[in-house]
Each structure stands twice: as structure tokens, then as C-alpha cells.
Amino acid sequence: MARAMVLLCSLLLLLGTTHGMGVNWGTQAAQNVDPSIVVQMLKDNNIKKVKLFDSDHWTVKFFAGSGIEVMLGIPNNQLRDLGDQDTAEDWVKQNVSKHIYDGGVDIKYVAVGNEPFLKAYNGSNLKTLLPAMENIQKALNKAGHTNIKVTTPQNADVYESGSGVPSDGNFRSDIRDLMSKIVEFLGDNNSMFLVNIYPFLSLYQNPDFPVEFAFFDGGAKPVQDKDISYNNMFDANLDTLYWSLKKAGHSKLKIAVGEIGWPTDGTKDANAKMAKKFYDGFFRKMASNKGTPLYPGYIEVYLFSLMDENLKSVAPGPFERHWGIFGYDGKAKYSIDFTGKGNDKMPVAAKNVQYLEQQWCVLDTEKVKNPKDVQSDIQYACSMGDCTSLKDGGSCSNLDEAHKASYAFNNYFQIQNQDVEACDFKGAAKVVKHNASTNGCLFQLALQSAGNSLPIDTGMTVFAALVTLLTLF
């Protein structure tokens, strides 16, 4: 009887999220929530898989005994060094073997590189990626970790369709031969093709993109490809990859989605309402386990992302720092049902998050009568902080000029860990003890340091403006 109860409890936990659902956790932020708190938040929300962008030992160790499957990451700037087999073996020793013990970390994959073939990189990773992948897999096998597989997260612009329909899909002509070798490597090692797909970017980059095609509600005008009708961009994009793999001779290779999500700030289509609509439809689709017309059944996916990151590059767009389902401090942004059953509720927030003192930096309106007089100070604060919420369509874009100045000053002040010298601006600012948030605009409060949890430089990501395939549909 007791055994039956244990099995029942285990089953209920498995039902807590859609089968195969994971999440990306990035740490490009001024202050990060402590890893122990993040691990507990994942457990509280029954999220069983996490994809990291590095392999920082201090962070990874907190997943020991957690029951959470981990994908480690290797940034692009390490690829060249890993072309040396001894270096690869040392990497595995330091970043994998240390965590493999009874009750240790459940490492399933090592993601070598991050979207290394983006056109914006001008081919800088073309010669270094595959040797690094091969050497890391050899090192894993030599160390006895044959169950851990190497993969590489690819941007969806590594394949294309000249006519805009999936059946014309193929790997990009400039990297086709290399992609065939990579695909062969993945197949030979029983790994998976990891692709990042972003319907939001299609909408952001193309003003003529049909909005409903980014979602899963069936309201879009279908795209007809022979006898298959596509009513959402996700299916069309993933099936374009399927055709690309088939033409490379590997149609049976497992496909997984490394990143998919919807941002909530920084531009007009990035908001909690649209993010919820996207995720509600996506979770329903994942719960059905129907897959796509050409890739039916179970699809392993990693949501992007867990929390906002206020130090990410905004070159792709002001939304880049707002992909989190949770805010920078682990507070949920909107109700959601990870199971896809429509039973919406607020996700479980991070517990015991520690903030710095309850104080904010604002414009001293008694000294500054015209906010235009401090424009240079505002520009400086924004250049060193995060003012993306002030952009057109952002959550703070409707503030008056004085409050916009206060927002900029406060953001810089908090990013600088409330250093008193960071709230001066030649006497134009002052520290206040009351919450300066106003009109739906959150004036953030800095977190206490999470010790060794430092921002990780993952380089340019999926969101680069040169993503081409995503605008085909």
C-alpha cells in the first residue's frame, strides 16, 4: 500500500508540467537570485529540466539531488580552445565528472556553442564548432559518461525556404556541407538537433506578418504546402527543419526546441497579455503530444526563459531583457498552466528572495523644474542601466518626463547596488524611502548579491535581427 502511494505521488508530480517541458535559465543580470532559491522554484513549479548557458561549478552544484535534468552550456568563446583534445578532457573533468556521483547532478546533455552560425558572426565559428563537439563527446565517453550527449543550439536561420513553404526547406547554402557533417555527428552519437524558434521575432521584424500566425488559436490564414495546411508559424518552421534534415539524409534524427517564448516589455507586442496567449496555446499543443504534421508525437522543449535579465544586449531589440515568465526577482508575471489543461493559476514565485534596503532614487523636482535640463544625465543612466521599459509600447512609456527621469535614475542606482554616489547626477536626484513605482510601471529594487552567481557572457543570441527564416511565414 505504501509503495502504491509513492508511485501515485510520483505520477502526480510528473503531471505537474507538460511532458518534456524544460526552461532556460540565464544569468546576465546585475544581481541574480541565489541558485538554491531558483532550484526550489523549479521544483515548486514541477519543472523537471533546465538548460544553462554555461557550466559554472558554483551554480551547477545546487542541482545535485534535485531531480532536475540539466543541460550544461559551453559559450562560443571557448570553442577554439576545445579543438585541443587535452583541453576538452580537462573541461569534462572539471565541469562534468565533479558533479557525477551517487545523488549528484543529473546531466543529460552538453550544449556546445550557442547559435554559432548566426550570420552576424561572419563565419567566425565555422571551423571551431564541429571539432569542439567531437572532442567533448570523445572526452565524455573516455570519462565513462557515455549517457551524456553533445548537441549544439542552432538558430532557425541555419535553414531556409526560398518559396516560403516547408517542403522547399534546406540548410543554408553557405553552411550546407558543414551542417550535413554536424547532423551526421548528432545521428552517430544518438543525440538531437536543438533549434531555437521564435514566432515573436517574425512579428517584430515584419510589419506585414499575420499576427494570428504567431499563435495557436487557429485564426490565421493557412499556408498551403501541397496537401498540408499550416495555421501557425511553429509547425511550419519546425517542418522546414524536418525537410532540411531529410535532404541531408537524416530525417529520423530527434528534434528538440532549445528556446521558445514571448517577451513582456520593451515594445508594443511584448506584454503579459500576448505572452499569456502564446503560452496558453503552446502548452495546449504540447499537452496533446501531436507534434507537427511531419514530426508527430512528443517534442522536447525548453522555454525561454525563466527570469528577466537586465544586462543582456539590446542590439536585437528593447524586448531582449524581458523574456522571463518570472521577473528579475522570481515573481510571476501572469497566470499560466504548464500542463496545458487550461487550469490557470499564478506560478509559484521564488521564496525568501532578499532585497537591498527599501529605497529608491528619483528626480529632485524641487531642484529641477524642467526634466529636459537633465537629459544628458538621463542618457548616461540609461546607457549604464536598463531603460527598455521606457521605449514606445513599453510598460513605462506613458510616464511623464519627470517620472521617466526618475525611472532612469533609479534603475542605474539599483544596478549599482544602491551606491549613494549613483544617486547624485550633479544634485538632480535624491533617495526616497517610499516606493516610487507608479501607473503600472515597476521601479525595481536591487537584490542582495547571490555570492558567486555572476553574469554569464553568452554572446549574441537567437534574437539577432538577422534571423531570416522566421520571417518566411
QUISULLIN-V135057 format. One record per pair of residues at least 12 apart in sequence whose ideal C-beta (glycine too) atoms are under 8 Angstrom apart, sorted by the first residue. I is the first residue (numbers start at 1). J is the second residue. If there is no record, write none. Layout:
i=[I/I]
j=[J/J]
This chain:
i=[13/14/14/15/16/16/16/16/17/17/17/17/17/17/18/18/18/18/18/18/19/19/19/19/20/20/20/20/20/20/21/21/21/21/21/21/21/21/22/22/22/22/22/22/22/22/22/22/22/23/23/23/23/23/23/23/23/23/23/23/24/24/24/24/24/24/24/24/24/24/24/25/25/25/25/25/25/25/26/26/26/26/26/26/26/26/27/27/27/27/27/27/27/28/28/28/28/28/28/28/28/29/29/29/29/29/29/29/30/30/30/30/30/30/30/31/31/31/31/31/31/31/32/32/32/32/32/33/33/33/33/33/33/33/34/34/34/34/35/35/35/35/35/36/37/37/37/37/37/38/38/38/38/38/39/39/39/39/40/40/41/41/41/41/41/41/42/42/42/43/43/43/44/44/45/45/45/46/47/47/48/48/48/49/49/49/49/49/49/50/50/50/50/50/50/51/51/51/51/51/52/52/52/52/53/53/53/53/53/54/54/54/54/54/54/55/55/55/55/55/55/56/56/56/56/57/57/57/58/58/58/59/59/60/60/60/60/61/61/63/63/63/64/64/64/64/65/65/66/67/68/69/69/69/70/70/70/70/71/71/71/71/71/71/72/72/72/72/72/72/73/73/73/73/74/74/74/74/74/74/74/75/75/75/75/75/75/76/76/76/76/76/76/76/77/77/78/78/79/79/79/79/79/79/79/80/80/82/82/82/82/82/82/83/83/83/83/84/85/85/85/87/88/88/88/88/88/89/89/89/91/91/92/92/92/92/92/93/96/96/96/96/96/97/97/100/107/107/108/108/108/109/109/109/109/109/109/110/110/110/110/110/110/111/111/111/111/111/112/112/112/112/112/112/112/113/113/113/113/113/113/114/114/114/114/115/115/115/115/115/115/115/115/116/116/116/116/117/117/117/117/117/117/117/118/118/118/118/118/118/119/119/119/119/120/120/120/120/121/126/126/129/129/130/130/130/130/133/133/133/133/134/136/137/137/137/137/149/149/149/149/150/150/151/151/151/151/151/151/152/152/153/153/153/153/153/153/154/154/154/154/154/155/155/155/155/155/156/156/156/156/156/156/156/156/156/156/157/157/157/157/157/157/158/158/158/158/159/159/159/159/159/159/159/160/160/160/160/160/161/161/161/161/164/164/164/165/165/165/165/166/166/166/166/166/166/166/166/166/167/167/167/168/169/169/169/169/169/169/169/170/170/170/171/171/171/176/179/179/180/180/183/183/183/183/183/184/184/184/186/186/187/187/187/191/192/192/192/192/192/193/193/193/193/193/193/194/194/194/195/195/195/195/195/195/196/196/196/196/196/196/197/197/197/197/197/197/197/198/198/198/198/198/198/198/199/199/199/199/199/199/199/199/199/200/200/200/200/200/200/200/200/201/201/201/201/202/202/202/202/202/203/204/204/204/204/204/205/205/205/205/206/209/211/213/213/213/213/214/214/214/215/215/215/215/216/216/216/216/216/216/216/217/217/218/220/223/223/225/228/228/230/230/233/233/234/234/234/234/235/235/236/237/237/237/238/238/238/238/238/239/239/239/239/240/240/241/242/242/242/242/243/254/255/255/256/256/256/256/257/257/257/257/258/259/259/259/259/259/260/260/260/260/260/261/261/261/261/261/261/261/261/262/262/262/262/262/263/263/263/263/263/264/264/264/264/264/265/265/265/265/265/265/265/265/266/266/266/266/266/266/266/266/266/266/266/266/267/267/267/267/267/267/267/268/268/269/270/270/270/270/271/271/272/272/273/275/275/275/276/276/276/279/279/279/280/280/280/280/283/283/283/283/283/284/284/285/286/286/286/287/287/287/288/303/304/304/305/305/305/306/306/306/307/307/307/307/307/307/307/308/308/308/308/308/308/308/309/309/309/309/309/310/310/310/310/311/311/312/313/313/314/315/315/315/316/316/316/316/316/317/317/318/318/318/319/319/320/320/320/321/321/322/322/325/326/326/326/327/328/328/329/329/329/329/329/329/330/330/330/331/331/332/332/332/332/334/353/354/354/355/355/355/355/356/356/356/356/356/356/356/357/358/358/358/359/359/359/359/360/360/360/360/360/360/360/360/360/360/360/360/361/361/361/361/361/361/361/361/361/361/361/361/362/362/362/362/362/362/362/363/363/363/363/363/363/363/364/364/364/364/365/367/367/368/368/371/371/371/371/372/373/374/374/374/377/377/377/377/377/377/378/378/378/378/380/380/381/381/381/381/381/382/382/382/384/384/384/385/385/385/385/385/386/386/387/387/387/389/389/389/390/390/390/395/395/395/396/396/398/398/399/399/399/403/403/403/405/406/406/407/407/409/409/409/409/410/410/410/411/411/413/413/414/414/414/415/417/417/418]
j=[46/46/48/339/45/46/338/339/45/46/47/48/338/339/283/286/287/338/339/340/286/287/289/298/49/286/298/299/300/301/47/48/49/283/286/301/303/338/47/48/49/50/51/69/71/300/301/302/303/42/47/49/50/51/302/303/304/305/306/325/50/51/52/53/258/259/302/303/304/305/306/38/50/51/52/305/306/307/53/305/306/307/309/312/456/458/53/59/309/453/454/455/456/309/310/311/312/455/456/457/458/307/308/309/310/311/328/455/310/311/414/415/417/446/455/328/417/446/447/448/449/450/447/450/453/454/455/307/329/330/350/353/447/450/353/450/451/453/58/59/62/450/453/62/330/350/351/352/353/62/306/307/330/350/62/63/66/68/350/351/326/330/348/349/350/351/66/68/306/66/67/68/348/351/338/347/348/338/68/338/67/68/69/68/69/70/71/300/302/63/68/69/70/71/306/71/73/111/258/302/70/71/72/73/73/75/114/456/458/72/73/74/75/456/458/72/73/74/95/96/110/452/453/454/456/94/95/98/451/452/453/452/453/72/95/99/105/99/105/99/105/106/99/103/104/105/103/104/106/106/106/106/107/108/105/106/107/108/107/108/109/110/111/302/95/96/107/109/110/111/110/111/114/458/91/110/111/112/113/132/136/113/114/456/457/458/459/113/114/116/121/125/458/459/457/459/91/132/112/113/116/125/128/129/132/128/132/112/128/131/132/135/136/128/131/132/135/135/135/138/139/135/132/135/136/138/139/139/142/143/136/139/136/139/140/143/145/143/110/140/143/145/148/143/145/145/145/148/147/148/149/148/149/150/151/191/192/136/140/148/149/150/151/151/152/153/194/258/129/132/133/136/150/151/152/125/129/132/133/152/153/153/458/459/461/153/154/155/196/460/461/462/464/128/129/152/154/129/154/155/157/158/172/175/155/157/460/464/466/467/157/464/466/468/460/464/465/466/460/175/178/152/182/178/181/182/185/150/152/182/185/185/150/149/150/185/189/189/190/191/192/189/191/186/191/192/193/194/256/182/194/194/195/196/258/259/462/193/194/195/196/258/195/196/462/464/467/195/196/197/198/237/241/462/467/469/470/172/466/467/468/469/470/171/172/175/179/171/172/179/240/241/244/469/172/240/468/469/472/240/243/469/472/223/472/473/223/224/225/236/225/228/230/236/239/240/242/243/294/225/226/243/243/239/240/241/242/243/244/247/243/244/247/244/247/248/248/244/248/248/249/245/248/249/250/253/248/249/250/250/253/250/252/253/254/253/254/255/256/300/241/245/253/254/255/256/256/257/258/238/241/255/256/257/258/257/258/259/260/304/462/234/237/238/257/259/260/470/259/260/261/462/463/467/470/213/214/215/232/233/234/262/278/470/214/261/262/263/269/270/278/319/463/467/470/471/214/233/470/471/473/269/267/269/270/317/319/465/467/470/471/471/471/269/231/232/233/473/232/233/278/232/277/278/281/232/234/278/281/282/284/285/277/281/231/232/236/473/239/293/294/293/473/470/473/260/282/285/292/292/293/473/469/470/473/255/257/292/295/299/292/293/294/295/469/472/255/255/292/294/295/294/300/295/299/299/300/301/302/299/300/301/302/302/302/303/304/305/462/282/301/302/303/304/275/278/279/303/304/305/323/325/274/275/278/279/323/275/319/320/322/323/322/323/324/333/334/318/319/321/322/388/389/394/395/314/317/318/319/320/321/322/388/389/391/393/394/317/318/319/391/392/393/394/392/393/393/319/322/393/394/393/395/333/334/334/325/333/334/334/335/336/303/325/336/336/337/342/344/336/337/338/339/340/340/342/340/299/301/340/339/340/341/340/325/323/462/323/324/325/324/325/326/324/325/326/327/328/329/330/321/322/323/324/326/327/328/321/323/324/328/455/328/385/386/415/386/455/461/460/461/388/460/464/465/460/461/463/464/465/463/465/388/391/394/388/463/388/461/463/386/388/388/389/347/347/349/350/442/444/447/350/353/355/444/445/447/349/350/353/349/350/346/347/348/349/346/447/447/448/445/446/447/448/414/417/418/445/446/447/448/418/433/435/445/418/431/432/433/406/410/413/414/431/432/433/434/435/436/443/445/406/409/410/412/413/414/422/423/429/430/431/432/406/409/410/429/430/432/436/402/403/405/406/409/428/429/427/428/429/430/402/427/428/405/428/401/402/404/405/401/428/405/425/428/405/409/425/426/428/429/404/405/408/409/412/425/408/409/411/412/425/408/411/412/412/415/416/408/411/412/414/415/411/415/407/408/411/407/441/442/404/407/408/440/441/442/441/442/439/441/438/439/441/438/439/441/428/436/443/441/443/423/425/428/429/436/443/444/443/444/429/431/444/445/446/446/446/449/446]
